Amino acid sequence: MKRVVVFGIFDGVHEGHRSLFAQARKHGDELIVIVGRDSASKKWKGKKPKHSEEMRQDLVSKEKQVDHAVLGDEQQSAYLVLEELNPDVICLGYDQNALERDLRTWISQKGKDITLLRLQPFKPETHHNSSARIRF
């Protein structure tokens, strides 16, 4: 069974997130979403999310394309959750450049055989980032 993982803060699930889940789902049999901790949001986005990490995990877990939603690591760049999940593929959003660099370093250091894929943006002609979209 091919296991696919995506990362994100997911502070309210919107159509862009659903597109990410659907695209990622095509690359494997099981989709696991790693929901970033509040501290990760502060690091990657510069602000704390509106919703708690537990609420965000619950919202993501209810999406039909998602098999499991788990909280990410407390310690940034440790990727203990990846050690535990042992994914075959990690799918990245179009704007996750810093995460891609960090993951490539980790994969190389650990000698892991994990494929990194960049997914297509959702309606790039009208939506440029998640903060521009309506969340629900």
N, C-alpha and C positions, 0 to 999 in steps of 0.2 A: 504494500500500500504506500503510495507516494504522499508524503506529508508536506503541506505548503503552509508557510507562516507569513503574516503581514504585521507590521508595527504601526502604531498610531496613537494619538491622544484621544480622538473620537469624542470630542466634547459636544455631544449632540450628533446623532447620525443623520447625514443628509445624502442626497443623490450621488454626490461625488464619492462618498464612502461606499455606497452600494455598488457603484461601478467598479471600484477597487476590489471589493469582495468578489464580484462576479468574474472579473478578469482573472484574479488570483485562483479562483476555484477551477478554472480551466486547465491549470497546470498541475493538478494532482487530485487525489481521492479524498483527502481530508484537509479542511481549512481551519487553521488555528489563528486567532487574532490575539496578538499581544498588545494589551491596552497599557499605555504609558502611565506611570505613576505621576502624582501631582508634581513631585520634584523634577521629573523628566520634562514636564510641560514648561516649568520655569526655565530649565536649561535650553530646550530646543525652541520654544516659542516666546520666551521672555515674560510669560505671565502664568498665573495659576488658572486652571480651568474653572468654568462656572459650576460644573457638576463634579461630585466626588468621584474618586477612582472606582469605588464600588458601584456607583450608579452608572458610570460609563461602561464598566464591564458588563453589567446587567443589560443595558441597552444593546450593546453589541451582540451579546449572546442570544438575543431574541431575533436577530436577522436570519432569514432563511438560508442564505449561502454559507453561514458560519456554523461549523461543527462545535467549536469550543472557543471561549474567550477567557484568557488568563491575564493576570496582572504581570507587568514587567518587573524587572529587578529593582530593588531599592538603590543599589549601587550602580551608577552609570557606567556603561561600557564593560560590565562584568559578563553579561550574557549567560548567566547561570541558567536562565530559563531556556536558552537554546541548547545548553548541555543536556538539560532534562528532556526537552522535546525532540531533539535530534532530527531537525527537518531536512528534507531533501532539497527544497526550494524555498528561498526567501524572495517575496515579491515586494518591490519598493514603489511607492508613489512617485509621480513625475518630479516632485519637489523635495525629495528626501536625499539630497546630495551629501550633506554632512553625515547622515546615518550610513549611507553607502560607503563612504570612505572609512568610517569607523568599523563597519562590518567586514569590509575587505581586509583590513589590518587584523582583526580578530580571527577570521577564517584562516588567513595565512599563518598566523602565529600558532594556532591550534592544529593546523594541518587537516582541516575539515574538508570534506567533499560535499559542499553545498553550492548549489547554483543560485546566483543572484540575478534577478530579472527586473527590469524597469517597466512599469505598466504605463499605459496611455492616460493622459489627463481626461477628465470628464468635461465635455463641451469647452475646449480651450478657447474658442472664439468668444465666449461670454463669461467664463469663470476662470479667474487667474489664481486664486488661492481659496482655502477653505473659509477664511474669515469673511470673504465676500458673498458667501452663500447663506441662505436661510437655513437655520438648524431646527430640527424638531425631534 
